[in-house]
Amino acid sequence: MARLGLISLLVLFHVVCLVGKAHSTPPRHSSSTKFIEASCRATQYPALCVQCLAGYARSIRQSERQLAQTALAVSLSRVRKAESFVAKLTKVRGIKPREYSAVKDCIENMGDGVDRLGQSVRELGHTGRAFGQEFMWHMSNVQTWVSAALTDETTCLDGFSGRVMDGNIKVAIRRRVNNVAQVTSNALALVNRFAAKHRAAAAAKEP
């Protein structure tokens, strides 16, 4: 029964890449889609990056800031869903005490990740009218918090290390958390890209 219950959860919470309701996807070779594809080459998981962001091409257009903002929002949504998914695993029939403890720790890690990504989304929003050192201060905060969120996500798996923890729960959490970590890694890469391009543009204007 525990096995059947877990399999049902896996089907129900199959990974999807949505933030609310995505905008309709423009033609594949539109300028905005090409911009996303080119930008995603800077990430560690470019195919996943395009998959997550292509549906928002109409709102992203060719804006580095909007691209980074959307990537963070997608990551935040994904982590929230992962947190909910992991929380449901505490109710799987037959869960062992050690597994239960690891799942609870993972929920705490994911919750910290949600908080930090939420901070990052808000902080990036403050860069719209910021310049110079003020801009870099905001971006430094964003980079720090997204990096910390990525650490939170990977730390979630620490409690499941060792063969003694092998089983369906470990497999389910690893699959979900690895996917979330990849999305967050991509978001961090796009945030870093935005910061670097802004610095380069500012330097080019200096006398």
N, CA and C atoms as an extended XYZ file, in Angstrom:
621
Properties=species:S:1:pos:R:3:atomname:S:1:resname:S:1:resid:I:1 pbc="F F F"
N         0.829       -1.212        0.000 N   MET     1
C         0.000        0.000        0.000 CA  MET     1
C         0.862        1.260        0.000 C   MET     1
N         1.982        1.237        0.790 N   ALA     2
C         2.872        2.394        0.830 CA  ALA     2
C         3.442        2.666       -0.539 C   ALA     2
N         3.829        1.580       -1.252 N   ARG     3
C         4.402        1.748       -2.581 CA  ARG     3
C         3.374        2.363       -3.534 C   ARG     3
N         2.140        1.862       -3.487 N   LEU     4
C         1.109        2.384       -4.365 CA  LEU     4
C         0.806        3.838       -4.045 C   LEU     4
N         0.785        4.153       -2.747 N   GLY     5
C         0.512        5.529       -2.353 CA  GLY     5
C         1.574        6.480       -2.847 C   GLY     5
N         2.820        6.086       -2.789 N   LEU     6
C         3.912        6.943       -3.218 CA  LEU     6
C         3.913        7.122       -4.719 C   LEU     6
N         3.645        6.043       -5.447 N   ILE     7
C         3.589        6.136       -6.903 CA  ILE     7
C         2.488        7.099       -7.327 C   ILE     7
N         1.362        7.032       -6.637 N   SER     8
C         0.268        7.949       -6.953 CA  SER     8
C         0.687        9.389       -6.733 C   SER     8
N         1.443        9.635       -5.650 N   LEU     9
C         1.920       10.978       -5.381 CA  LEU     9
C         2.858       11.463       -6.478 C   LEU     9
N         3.706       10.561       -6.954 N   LEU    10
C         4.656       10.922       -8.005 CA  LEU    10
C         3.935       11.333       -9.271 C   LEU    10
N         2.867       10.614       -9.589 N   VAL    11
C         2.089       10.956      -10.783 CA  VAL    11
C         1.384       12.285      -10.575 C   VAL    11
N         0.792       12.450       -9.392 N   LEU    12
C         0.018       13.656       -9.113 CA  LEU    12
C         0.878       14.902       -9.125 C   LEU    12
N         2.112       14.766       -8.627 N   PHE    13
C         2.997       15.923       -8.505 CA  PHE    13
C         4.126       15.887       -9.518 C   PHE    13
N         3.832       15.370      -10.708 N   HIS    14
C         4.825       15.337      -11.785 CA  HIS    14
C         5.312       16.748      -12.078 C   HIS    14
N         6.612       16.889      -12.268 N   VAL    15
C         7.208       18.208      -12.422 CA  VAL    15
C         6.658       18.939      -13.637 C   VAL    15
N         6.179       20.165      -13.419 N   VAL    16
C         5.743       21.022      -14.504 CA  VAL    16
C         6.431       22.370      -14.326 C   VAL    16
N         6.564       23.104      -15.395 N   CYS    17
C         7.268       24.382      -15.338 CA  CYS    17
C         6.279       25.519      -15.564 C   CYS    17
N         5.615       25.953      -14.472 N   LEU    18
C         4.597       26.982      -14.594 CA  LEU    18
C         4.769       28.005      -13.490 C   LEU    18
N         4.468       29.235      -13.761 N   VAL    19
C         4.320       30.262      -12.735 CA  VAL    19
C         2.956       30.877      -12.990 C   VAL    19
N         1.949       30.414      -12.216 N   GLY    20
C         0.597       30.852      -12.503 CA  GLY    20
C         0.224       30.391      -13.897 C   GLY    20
N        -0.244       31.302      -14.718 N   LYS    21
C        -0.648       30.983      -16.081 CA  LYS    21
C         0.326       31.622      -17.045 C   LYS    21
N         1.034       30.811      -17.813 N   ALA    22
C         2.044       31.322      -18.725 CA  ALA    22
C         1.395       32.055      -19.886 C   ALA    22
N         2.144       33.029      -20.409 N   HIS    23
C         1.689       33.697      -21.618 CA  HIS    23
C         1.783       32.720      -22.776 C   HIS    23
N         0.983       32.940      -23.792 N   SER    24
C         1.044       32.066      -24.951 CA  SER    24
C         2.406       32.161      -25.596 C   SER    24
N         2.921       31.036      -26.049 N   THR    25
C         4.251       30.994      -26.618 CA  THR    25
C         4.241       31.579      -28.028 C   THR    25
N         5.171       32.513      -28.293 N   PRO    26
C         5.237       33.102      -29.622 CA  PRO    26
C         5.866       32.135      -30.597 C   PRO    26
N         5.889       32.449      -31.889 N   PRO    27
C         6.548       31.573      -32.848 CA  PRO    27
C         7.962       31.251      -32.403 C   PRO    27
N         8.385       30.044      -32.671 N   ARG    28
C         9.664       29.559      -32.151 CA  ARG    28
C        10.825       30.468      -32.538 C   ARG    28
N        10.782       31.043      -33.713 N   HIS    29
C        11.909       31.829      -34.180 CA  HIS    29
C        11.667       33.327      -34.052 C   HIS    29
N        10.747       33.745      -33.176 N   SER    30
C        10.550       35.159      -32.924 CA  SER    30
C        11.795       35.707      -32.241 C   SER    30
N        11.962       37.029      -32.280 N   SER    31
C        13.157       37.635      -31.691 CA  SER    31
C        13.227       37.399      -30.188 C   SER    31
N        12.079       37.426      -29.518 N   SER    32
C        12.070       37.216      -28.075 CA  SER    32
C        12.451       35.782      -27.712 C   SER    32
N        11.973       34.817      -28.494 N   THR    33
C        12.328       33.424      -28.247 CA  THR    33
C        13.806       33.187      -28.533 C   THR    33
N        14.308       33.782      -29.590 N   LYS    34
C        15.739       33.658      -29.898 CA  LYS    34
C        16.584       34.257      -28.790 C   LYS    34
N        16.105       35.358      -28.223 N   PHE    35
C        16.813       35.991      -27.110 CA  PHE    35
C        16.892       35.047      -25.917 C   PHE    35
N        15.785       34.387      -25.602 N   ILE    36
C        15.772       33.431      -24.492 CA  ILE    36
C        16.718       32.269      -24.766 C   ILE    36
N        16.655       31.734      -25.960 N   GLU    37
C        17.521       30.609      -26.310 CA  GLU    37
C        18.991       30.990      -26.218 C   GLU    37
N        19.334       32.173      -26.701 N   ALA    38
C        20.728       32.625      -26.639 CA  ALA    38
C        21.163       32.852      -25.195 C   ALA    38
N        20.284       33.439      -24.390 N   SER    39
C        20.601       33.705      -22.987 CA  SER    39
C        20.765       32.416      -22.201 C   SER    39
N        19.948       31.430      -22.506 N   CYS    40
C        19.983       30.166      -21.772 CA  CYS    40
C        21.273       29.380      -22.022 C   CYS    40
N        22.001       29.735      -23.056 N   ARG    41
C        23.278       29.059      -23.299 CA  ARG    41
C        24.292       29.366      -22.202 C   ARG    41
N        24.031       30.414      -21.438 N   ALA    42
C        24.917       30.769      -20.332 CA  ALA    42
C        24.633       29.948      -19.078 C   ALA    42
N        23.590       29.138      -19.113 N   THR    43
C        23.207       28.339      -17.947 CA  THR    43
C        23.777       26.929      -18.046 C   THR    43
N        23.721       26.221      -16.944 N   GLN    44
C        24.238       24.852      -16.907 CA  GLN    44
C        23.261       23.866      -17.541 C   GLN    44
N        21.983       24.222      -17.556 N   TYR    45
C        20.954       23.342      -18.113 CA  TYR    45
C        20.134       24.124      -19.137 C   TYR    45
N        20.706       24.401      -20.301 N   PRO    46
C        20.058       25.282      -21.278 CA  PRO    46
C        18.718       24.777      -21.800 C   PRO    46
N        18.581       23.485      -22.030 N   ALA    47
C        17.309       22.966      -22.546 CA  ALA    47
C        16.192       23.188      -21.528 C   ALA    47
N        16.466       22.910      -20.264 N   LEU    48
C        15.483       23.141      -19.204 CA  LEU    48
C        15.177       24.624      -19.079 C   LEU    48
N        16.186       25.440      -19.235 N   CYS    49
C        16.019       26.895      -19.168 CA  CYS    49
C        15.030       27.372      -20.217 C   CYS    49
N        15.228       26.939      -21.456 N   VAL    50
C        14.323       27.333      -22.539 CA  VAL    50
C        12.924       26.798      -22.275 C   VAL    50
N        12.839       25.559      -21.820 N   GLN    51
C        11.538       24.946      -21.535 CA  GLN    51
C        10.770       25.769      -20.503 C   GLN    51
N        11.457       26.247      -19.504 N   CYS    52
C        10.804       26.988      -18.423 CA  CYS    52
C        10.403       28.404      -18.829 C   CYS    52
N        11.169       29.024      -19.705 N   LEU    53
C        10.996       30.450      -19.963 CA  LEU    53
C        10.346       30.785      -21.299 C   LEU    53
N        10.324       29.843      -22.224 N   ALA    54
C         9.797       30.148      -23.565 CA  ALA    54
C         8.350       30.616      -23.519 C   ALA    54
N         7.564       30.084      -22.596 N   GLY    55
C         6.165       30.469      -22.493 CA  GLY    55
C         5.954       31.897      -22.034 C   GLY    55
N         7.017       32.556      -21.580 N   TYR    56
C         6.934       33.931      -21.096 CA  TYR    56
C         7.645       34.900      -22.028 C   TYR    56
N         7.913       34.441      -23.253 N   ALA    57
C         8.692       35.246      -24.197 CA  ALA    57
C         8.033       36.590      -24.481 C   ALA    57
N         6.709       36.623      -24.546 N   ARG    58
C         6.023       37.881      -24.877 CA  ARG    58
C         6.233       38.934      -23.796 C   ARG    58
N         6.349       38.520      -22.546 N   SER    59
C         6.573       39.488      -21.472 CA  SER    59
C         8.063       39.764      -21.273 C   SER    59
N         8.907       38.777      -21.543 N   ILE    60
C        10.350       38.960      -21.403 CA  ILE    60
C        10.888       39.859      -22.509 C   ILE    60
N        10.351       39.677      -23.721 N   ARG    61
C        10.825       40.388      -24.905 CA  ARG    61
C        12.333       40.178      -25.047 C   ARG    61
N        13.116       41.256      -24.941 N   GLN    62
C        14.570       41.109      -24.986 CA  GLN    62
C        15.200       41.866      -23.821 C   GLN    62
N        14.535       41.774      -22.666 N   SER    63
C        14.982       42.474      -21.465 CA  SER    63
C        15.755       41.530      -20.550 C   SER    63
N        17.010       41.868      -20.280 N   GLU    64
C        17.824       41.051      -19.374 CA  GLU    64
C        17.222       41.043      -17.964 C   GLU    64
N        16.723       42.198      -17.535 N   ARG    65
C        16.117       42.271      -16.206 CA  ARG    65
C        14.865       41.404      -16.120 C   ARG    65
N        13.996       41.512      -17.118 N   GLN    66
C        12.764       40.733      -17.096 CA  GLN    66
C        13.053       39.241      -17.212 C   GLN    66
N        14.085       38.903      -17.961 N   LEU    67
C        14.483       37.501      -18.077 CA  LEU    67
C        14.899       36.949      -16.718 C   LEU    67
N        15.752       37.697      -16.019 N   ALA    68
C        16.211       37.259      -14.691 CA  ALA    68
C        15.052       37.211      -13.703 C   ALA    68
N        14.174       38.223      -13.773 N   GLN    69
C        13.019       38.271      -12.864 CA  GLN    69
C        12.099       37.073      -13.087 C   GLN    69
N        11.852       36.749      -14.340 N   THR    70
C        10.982       35.615      -14.652 CA  THR    70
C        11.620       34.307      -14.224 C   THR    70
N        12.920       34.170      -14.438 N   ALA    71
C        13.625       32.948      -14.029 CA  ALA    71
C        13.535       32.749      -12.521 C   ALA    71
N        13.652       33.831      -11.766 N   LEU    72
C        13.522       33.732      -10.311 CA  LEU    72
C        12.097       33.360       -9.909 C   LEU    72
N        11.116       33.946      -10.583 N   ALA    73
C         9.720       33.634      -10.274 CA  ALA    73
C         9.403       32.174      -10.570 C   ALA    73
N         9.937       31.659      -11.668 N   VAL    74
C         9.752       30.247      -12.007 CA  VAL    74
C        10.385       29.365      -10.931 C   VAL    74
N        11.586       29.723      -10.517 N   SER    75
C        12.273       28.942       -9.482 CA  SER    75
C        11.495       28.969       -8.175 C   SER    75
N        11.000       30.135       -7.799 N   LEU    76
C        10.207       30.258       -6.568 CA  LEU    76
C         8.967       29.376       -6.629 C   LEU    76
N         8.281       29.405       -7.752 N   SER    77
C         7.095       28.570       -7.914 CA  SER    77
C         7.442       27.095       -7.812 C   SER    77
N         8.537       26.724       -8.432 N   ARG    78
C         8.952       25.314       -8.419 CA  ARG    78
C         9.318       24.852       -7.002 C   ARG    78
N        10.004       25.708       -6.250 N   VAL    79
C        10.393       25.336       -4.884 CA  VAL    79
C         9.167       25.229       -3.983 C   VAL    79
N         8.215       26.113       -4.161 N   ARG    80
C         6.985       26.032       -3.365 CA  ARG    80
C         6.256       24.713       -3.608 C   ARG    80
N         6.199       24.305       -4.871 N   LYS    81
C         5.533       23.051       -5.199 CA  LYS    81
C         6.319       21.865       -4.644 C   LYS    81
N         7.635       21.970       -4.680 N   ALA    82
C         8.465       20.897       -4.140 CA  ALA    82
C         8.287       20.780       -2.634 C   ALA    82
N         8.202       21.919       -1.964 N   GLU    83
C         7.982       21.915       -0.520 CA  GLU    83
C         6.667       21.223       -0.178 C   GLU    83
N         5.617       21.529       -0.939 N   SER    84
C         4.313       20.903       -0.727 CA  SER    84
C         4.390       19.403       -0.994 C   SER    84
N         5.098       19.030       -2.046 N   PHE    85
C         5.252       17.620       -2.395 CA  PHE    85
C         5.967       16.853       -1.279 C   PHE    85
N         7.073       17.403       -0.799 N   VAL    86
C         7.847       16.738        0.250 CA  VAL    86
C         7.022       16.617        1.530 C   VAL    86
N         6.244       17.649        1.836 N   ALA    87
C         5.418       17.615        3.042 CA  ALA    87
C         4.422       16.466        3.000 C   ALA    87
N         3.883       16.167        1.829 N   LYS    88
C         2.927       15.068        1.698 CA  LYS    88
C         3.577       13.708        1.931 C   LYS    88
N         4.878       13.629        1.748 N   LEU    89
C         5.557       12.348        1.935 CA  LEU    89
C         5.626       11.935        3.404 C   LEU    89
N         5.431       12.887        4.325 N   THR    90
C         5.425       12.534        5.740 CA  THR    90
C         4.212       11.677        6.086 C   THR    90
N         3.213       11.669        5.203 N   LYS    91
C         1.982       10.926        5.468 CA  LYS    91
C         1.919        9.591        4.731 C   LYS    91
N         3.022        9.243        4.040 N   VAL    92
C         3.049        7.964        3.344 CA  VAL    92
C         3.037        6.823        4.360 C   VAL    92
N         2.149        5.880        4.152 N   ARG    93
C         2.025        4.760        5.081 CA  ARG    93
C         3.310        3.931        5.071 C   ARG    93
N         3.785        3.584        6.250 N   GLY    94
C         4.966        2.739        6.363 CA  GLY    94
C         6.279        3.499        6.377 C   GLY    94
N         6.240        4.829        6.409 N   ILE    95
C         7.475        5.590        6.445 CA  ILE    95
C         8.246        5.284        7.729 C   ILE    95
N         9.553        5.100        7.598 N   LYS    96
C        10.392        4.760        8.748 CA  LYS    96
C        10.750        6.022        9.525 C   LYS    96
N        11.005        5.870       10.832 N   PRO    97
C        11.343        7.047       11.658 CA  PRO    97
C        12.506        7.856       11.100 C   PRO    97
N        13.534        7.176       10.617 N   ARG    98
C        14.695        7.884       10.075 CA  ARG    98
C        14.335        8.625        8.789 C   ARG    98
N        13.481        8.010        7.971 N   GLU    99
C        13.022        8.677        6.755 CA  GLU    99
C        12.171        9.892        7.111 C   GLU    99
N        11.305        9.722        8.093 N   TYR   100
C        10.436       10.813        8.522 CA  TYR   100
C        11.264       12.015        8.973 C   TYR   100
N        12.317       11.740        9.763 N   SER   101
C        13.186       12.812       10.248 CA  SER   101
C        13.879       13.530        9.093 C   SER   101
N        14.353       12.760        8.107 N   ALA   102
C        15.029       13.355        6.948 CA  ALA   102
C        14.061       14.184        6.117 C   ALA   102
N        12.836       13.702        5.985 N   VAL   103
C        11.823       14.447        5.235 CA  VAL   103
C        11.503       15.767        5.937 C   VAL   103
N        11.374       15.738        7.254 N   LYS   104
C        11.084       16.959        8.016 CA  LYS   104
C        12.212       17.979        7.850 C   LYS   104
N        13.456       17.504        7.886 N   ASP   105
C        14.597       18.404        7.677 CA  ASP   105
C        14.548       19.004        6.268 C   ASP   105
N        14.175       18.177        5.319 N   CYS   106
C        14.083       18.631        3.938 CA  CYS   106
C        13.012       19.707        3.790 C   CYS   106
N        11.893       19.527        4.448 N   ILE   107
C        10.821       20.527        4.404 CA  ILE   107
C        11.333       21.865        4.930 C   ILE   107
N        12.110       21.816        6.007 N   GLU   108
C        12.671       23.045        6.576 CA  GLU   108
C        13.628       23.710        5.579 C   GLU   108
N        14.471       22.904        4.942 N   ASN   109
C        15.393       23.440        3.932 CA  ASN   109
C        14.642       24.092        2.786 C   ASN   109
N        13.609       23.421        2.304 N   MET   110
C        12.835       23.954        1.187 CA  MET   110
C        12.114       25.245        1.598 C   MET   110
N        11.648       25.294        2.830 N   GLY   111
C        11.000       26.507        3.324 CA  GLY   111
C        11.967       27.680        3.357 C   GLY   111
N        13.209       27.408        3.771 N   ASP   112
C        14.233       28.460        3.761 CA  ASP   112
C        14.487       28.924        2.324 C   ASP   112
N        14.500       27.965        1.393 N   GLY   113
C        14.703       28.312       -0.007 CA  GLY   113
C        13.589       29.195       -0.538 C   GLY   113
N        12.352       28.896       -0.151 N   VAL   114
C        11.213       29.718       -0.556 CA  VAL   114
C        11.388       31.148       -0.048 C   VAL   114
N        11.779       31.289        1.214 N   ASP   115
C        11.967       32.628        1.794 CA  ASP   115
C        13.039       33.414        1.044 C   ASP   115
N        14.145       32.759        0.746 N   ARG   116
C        15.269       33.457        0.112 CA  ARG   116
C        14.975       33.820       -1.344 C   ARG   116
N        14.297       32.930       -2.030 N   LEU   117
C        13.933       33.252       -3.410 CA  LEU   117
C        12.889       34.367       -3.450 C   LEU   117
N        11.978       34.348       -2.484 N   GLY   118
C        11.004       35.432       -2.399 CA  GLY   118
C        11.695       36.771       -2.170 C   GLY   118
N        12.696       36.774       -1.282 N   GLN   119
C        13.484       37.983       -1.055 CA  GLN   119
C        14.185       38.418       -2.338 C   GLN   119
N        14.696       37.452       -3.076 N   SER   120
C        15.432       37.749       -4.297 CA  SER   120
C        14.537       38.393       -5.348 C   SER   120
N        13.326       37.863       -5.496 N   VAL   121
C        12.379       38.429       -6.465 CA  VAL   121
C        12.078       39.883       -6.109 C   VAL   121
N        11.831       40.138       -4.830 N   ARG   122
C        11.523       41.507       -4.407 CA  ARG   122
C        12.731       42.429       -4.580 C   ARG   122
N        13.899       41.925       -4.243 N   GLU   123
C        15.109       42.745       -4.316 CA  GLU   123
C        15.450       43.096       -5.761 C   GLU   123
N        15.295       42.137       -6.655 N   LEU   124
C        15.576       42.414       -8.058 CA  LEU   124
C        14.624       43.483       -8.593 C   LEU   124
N        13.421       43.503       -8.054 N   GLY   125
C        12.462       44.520       -8.461 CA  GLY   125
C        12.909       45.926       -8.109 C   GLY   125
N        13.802       46.049       -7.103 N   HIS   126
C        14.285       47.364       -6.686 CA  HIS   126
C        15.384       47.908       -7.600 C   HIS   126
N        15.858       47.094       -8.531 N   THR   127
C        16.961       47.540       -9.392 CA  THR   127
C        16.491       48.386      -10.562 C   THR   127
N        15.184       48.464      -10.762 N   GLY   128
C        14.655       49.171      -11.924 CA  GLY   128
C        15.103       50.614      -12.018 C   GLY   128
N        15.189       51.291      -10.869 N   ARG   129
C        15.577       52.708      -10.871 CA  ARG   129
C        16.911       52.930      -10.165 C   ARG   129
N        17.640       51.855       -9.921 N   ALA   130
C        18.919       51.963       -9.219 CA  ALA   130
C        20.076       52.062      -10.212 C   ALA   130
N        21.114       52.781       -9.802 N   PHE   131
C        22.284       52.945      -10.651 CA  PHE   131
C        23.553       52.825       -9.811 C   PHE   131
N        24.654       52.543      -10.485 N   GLY   132
C        25.955       52.540       -9.820 CA  GLY   132
C        26.024       51.583       -8.651 C   GLY   132
N        26.545       52.101       -7.541 N   GLN   133
C        26.750       51.277       -6.352 CA  GLN   133
C        25.436       50.765       -5.761 C   GLN   133
N        24.388       51.575       -5.885 N   GLU   134
C        23.082       51.139       -5.364 CA  GLU   134
C        22.594       49.911       -6.124 C   GLU   134
N        22.756       49.947       -7.450 N   PHE   135
C        22.362       48.796       -8.263 CA  PHE   135
C        23.154       47.560       -7.855 C   PHE   135
N        24.465       47.702       -7.726 N   MET   136
C        25.305       46.555       -7.399 CA  MET   136
C        24.999       46.020       -6.002 C   MET   136
N        24.587       46.908       -5.090 N   TRP   137
C        24.235       46.461       -3.742 CA  TRP   137
C        22.992       45.572       -3.803 C   TRP   137
N        21.992       46.011       -4.563 N   HIS   138
C        20.795       45.185       -4.726 CA  HIS   138
C        21.138       43.851       -5.387 C   HIS   138
N        21.950       43.900       -6.431 N   MET   139
C        22.296       42.675       -7.154 CA  MET   139
C        23.120       41.723       -6.290 C   MET   139
N        23.981       42.270       -5.458 N   SER   140
C        24.763       41.423       -4.549 CA  SER   140
C        23.851       40.674       -3.588 C   SER   140
N        22.826       41.362       -3.107 N   ASN   141
C        21.850       40.709       -2.230 CA  ASN   141
C        21.137       39.579       -2.963 C   ASN   141
N        20.704       39.861       -4.188 N   VAL   142
C        20.002       38.848       -4.983 CA  VAL   142
C        20.894       37.635       -5.192 C   VAL   142
N        22.124       37.861       -5.598 N   GLN   143
C        23.051       36.757       -5.862 CA  GLN   143
C        23.317       35.932       -4.606 C   GLN   143
N        23.466       36.613       -3.477 N   THR   144
C        23.705       35.913       -2.214 CA  THR   144
C        22.525       35.037       -1.832 C   THR   144
N        21.312       35.584       -1.947 N   TRP   145
C        20.121       34.843       -1.534 CA  TRP   145
C        19.807       33.678       -2.475 C   TRP   145
N        20.007       33.880       -3.779 N   VAL   146
C        19.746       32.775       -4.704 CA  VAL   146
C        20.767       31.661       -4.490 C   VAL   146
N        22.019       32.029       -4.254 N   SER   147
C        23.045       31.020       -3.953 CA  SER   147
C        22.693       30.246       -2.692 C   SER   147
N        22.205       30.963       -1.674 N   ALA   148
C        21.815       30.313       -0.423 CA  ALA   148
C        20.625       29.388       -0.642 C   ALA   148
N        19.672       29.806       -1.477 N   ALA   149
C        18.511       28.961       -1.778 CA  ALA   149
C        18.953       27.684       -2.477 C   ALA   149
N        19.917       27.799       -3.369 N   LEU   150
C        20.435       26.618       -4.058 CA  LEU   150
C        21.099       25.665       -3.071 C   LEU   150
N        21.818       26.226       -2.104 N   THR   151
C        22.427       25.398       -1.057 CA  THR   151
C        21.357       24.711       -0.216 C   THR   151
N        20.296       25.454        0.111 N   ASP   152
C        19.193       24.861        0.885 CA  ASP   152
C        18.617       23.649        0.159 C   ASP   152
N        18.454       23.790       -1.138 N   GLU   153
C        17.846       22.717       -1.923 CA  GLU   153
C        18.718       21.467       -1.946 C   GLU   153
N        20.000       21.666       -2.163 N   THR   154
C        20.895       20.504       -2.214 CA  THR   154
C        21.109       19.902       -0.829 C   THR   154
N        21.063       20.735        0.212 N   THR   155
C        21.216       20.238        1.586 CA  THR   155
C        20.063       19.317        1.965 C   THR   155
N        18.918       19.520        1.324 N   CYS   156
C        17.748       18.679        1.578 CA  CYS   156
C        18.076       17.199        1.414 C   CYS   156
N        18.970       16.892        0.493 N   LEU   157
C        19.284       15.494        0.195 CA  LEU   157
C        20.291       14.884        1.163 C   LEU   157
N        20.935       15.709        1.988 N   ASP   158
C        21.981       15.201        2.877 CA  ASP   158
C        21.454       14.136        3.832 C   ASP   158
N        20.217       14.325        4.288 N   GLY   159
C        19.658       13.379        5.246 CA  GLY   159
C        19.352       12.018        4.651 C   GLY   159
N        19.433       11.906        3.328 N   PHE   160
C        19.128       10.641        2.661 CA  PHE   160
C        20.392        9.951        2.136 C   PHE   160
N        21.544       10.409        2.588 N   SER   161
C        22.793        9.801        2.129 CA  SER   161
C        22.962        8.413        2.747 C   SER   161
N        23.636        7.553        2.034 N   GLY   162
C        23.866        6.192        2.530 CA  GLY   162
C        22.828        5.208        2.030 C   GLY   162
N        23.245        3.978        1.840 N   ARG   163
C        22.354        2.947        1.294 CA  ARG   163
C        21.218        2.606        2.241 C   ARG   163
N        21.422        2.847        3.535 N   VAL   164
C        20.372        2.516        4.494 CA  VAL   164
C        19.102        3.325        4.235 C   VAL   164
N        19.252        4.481        3.552 N   MET   165
C        18.098        5.338        3.273 CA  MET   165
C        17.507        5.083        1.891 C   MET   165
N        18.065        4.130        1.164 N   ASP   166
C        17.551        3.838       -0.177 CA  ASP   166
C        16.086        3.394       -0.105 C   ASP   166
N        15.311        3.829       -1.061 N   GLY   167
C        13.898        3.448       -1.099 CA  GLY   167
C        13.104        4.428       -1.929 C   GLY   167
N        11.795        4.207       -1.996 N   ASN   168
C        10.937        5.030       -2.833 CA  ASN   168
C        10.906        6.499       -2.417 C   ASN   168
N        10.940        6.753       -1.119 N   ILE   169
C        10.887        8.133       -0.647 CA  ILE   169
C        12.138        8.887       -1.072 C   ILE   169
N        13.289        8.265       -0.922 N   LYS   170
C        14.539        8.888       -1.348 CA  LYS   170
C        14.525        9.171       -2.842 C   LYS   170
N        14.057        8.215       -3.624 N   VAL   171
C        14.002        8.384       -5.080 CA  VAL   171
C        13.074        9.549       -5.444 C   VAL   171
N        11.917        9.606       -4.792 N   ALA   172
C        10.938       10.650       -5.091 CA  ALA   172
C        11.483       12.030       -4.765 C   ALA   172
N        12.102       12.163       -3.605 N   ILE   173
C        12.620       13.462       -3.192 CA  ILE   173
C        13.819       13.859       -4.040 C   ILE   173
N        14.699       12.912       -4.316 N   ARG   174
C        15.874       13.239       -5.127 CA  ARG   174
C        15.462       13.735       -6.501 C   ARG   174
N        14.474       13.082       -7.111 N   ARG   175
C        14.016       13.480       -8.446 CA  ARG   175
C        13.484       14.898       -8.424 C   ARG   175
N        12.652       15.203       -7.450 N   ARG   176
C        12.045       16.525       -7.387 CA  ARG   176
C        13.083       17.591       -7.026 C   ARG   176
N        13.906       17.318       -6.022 N   VAL   177
C        14.857       18.317       -5.549 CA  VAL   177
C        15.938       18.587       -6.593 C   VAL   177
N        16.402       17.561       -7.273 N   ASN   178
C        17.401       17.770       -8.320 CA  ASN   178
C        16.858       18.680       -9.413 C   ASN   178
N        15.588       18.475       -9.773 N   ASN   179
C        14.987       19.313      -10.799 CA  ASN   179
C        14.881       20.760      -10.326 C   ASN   179
N        14.454       20.931       -9.091 N   VAL   180
C        14.343       22.271       -8.516 CA  VAL   180
C        15.713       22.947       -8.476 C   VAL   180
N        16.727       22.211       -8.070 N   ALA   181
C        18.075       22.774       -7.989 CA  ALA   181
C        18.578       23.197       -9.368 C   ALA   181
N        18.243       22.435      -10.390 N   GLN   182
C        18.650       22.799      -11.749 CA  GLN   182
C        17.990       24.100      -12.194 C   GLN   182
N        16.717       24.241      -11.889 N   VAL   183
C        15.996       25.467      -12.247 CA  VAL   183
C        16.582       26.667      -11.500 C   VAL   183
N        16.895       26.486      -10.221 N   THR   184
C        17.478       27.570       -9.435 CA  THR   184
C        18.884       27.903       -9.917 C   THR   184
N        19.651       26.887      -10.276 N   SER   185
C        20.983       27.113      -10.837 CA  SER   185
C        20.894       27.954      -12.106 C   SER   185
N        19.927       27.641      -12.951 N   ASN   186
C        19.729       28.426      -14.173 CA  ASN   186
C        19.351       29.870      -13.850 C   ASN   186
N        18.474       30.046      -12.865 N   ALA   187
C        18.066       31.400      -12.475 CA  ALA   187
C        19.263       32.199      -11.983 C   ALA   187
N        20.124       31.561      -11.196 N   LEU   188
C        21.318       32.241      -10.693 CA  LEU   188
C        22.230       32.649      -11.846 C   LEU   188
N        22.378       31.781      -12.823 N   ALA   189
C        23.218       32.098      -13.979 CA  ALA   189
C        22.669       33.302      -14.741 C   ALA   189
N        21.360       33.392      -14.867 N   LEU   190
C        20.749       34.513      -15.587 CA  LEU   190
C        20.816       35.802      -14.777 C   LEU   190
N        20.740       35.675      -13.454 N   VAL   191
C        20.932       36.838      -12.588 CA  VAL   191
C        22.363       37.351      -12.738 C   VAL   191
N        23.327       36.437      -12.716 N   ASN   192
C        24.722       36.823      -12.878 CA  ASN   192
C        24.962       37.464      -14.244 C   ASN   192
N        24.306       36.936      -15.259 N   ARG   193
C        24.426       37.483      -16.612 CA  ARG   193
C        23.889       38.911      -16.652 C   ARG   193
N        22.746       39.129      -16.036 N   PHE   194
C        22.152       40.455      -15.991 CA  PHE   194
C        23.090       41.442      -15.298 C   PHE   194
N        23.640       41.036      -14.154 N   ALA   195
C        24.547       41.905      -13.402 CA  ALA   195
C        25.795       42.235      -14.226 C   ALA   195
N        26.354       41.230      -14.885 N   ALA   196
C        27.566       41.440      -15.677 CA  ALA   196
C        27.307       42.377      -16.861 C   ALA   196
N        26.191       42.193      -17.535 N   LYS   197
C        25.869       43.044      -18.677 CA  LYS   197
C        25.606       44.487      -18.234 C   LYS   197
N        24.988       44.637      -17.077 N   HIS   198
C        24.720       45.983      -16.571 CA  HIS   198
C        26.048       46.674      -16.238 C   HIS   198
N        26.975       45.941      -15.612 N   ARG   199
C        28.287       46.524      -15.286 CA  ARG   199
C        29.018       46.927      -16.565 C   ARG   199
N        28.969       46.053      -17.560 N   ALA   200
C        29.657       46.340      -18.817 CA  ALA   200
C        29.074       47.577      -19.497 C   ALA   200
N        27.738       47.689      -19.470 N   ALA   201
C        27.095       48.842      -20.099 CA  ALA   201
C        27.442       50.134      -19.352 C   ALA   201
N        27.490       50.047      -18.015 N   ALA   202
C        27.838       51.214      -17.218 CA  ALA   202
C        29.288       51.634      -17.450 C   ALA   202
N        30.176       50.646      -17.574 N   ALA   203
C        31.582       50.946      -17.812 CA  ALA   203
C        31.802       51.587      -19.173 C   ALA   203
N        30.994       51.166      -20.151 N   ALA   204
C        31.130       51.715      -21.505 CA  ALA   204
C        30.721       53.191      -21.555 C   ALA   204
N        29.883       53.634      -20.626 N   LYS   205
C        29.423       55.027      -20.602 CA  LYS   205
C        30.385       55.943      -19.860 C   LYS   205
N        31.315       55.355      -19.096 N   GLU   206
C        32.256       56.162      -18.351 CA  GLU   206
C        33.249       56.853      -19.278 C   GLU   206
N        33.603       58.078      -18.978 N   PRO   207
C        34.537       58.809      -19.841 CA  PRO   207
C        35.942       58.210      -19.784 C   PRO   207
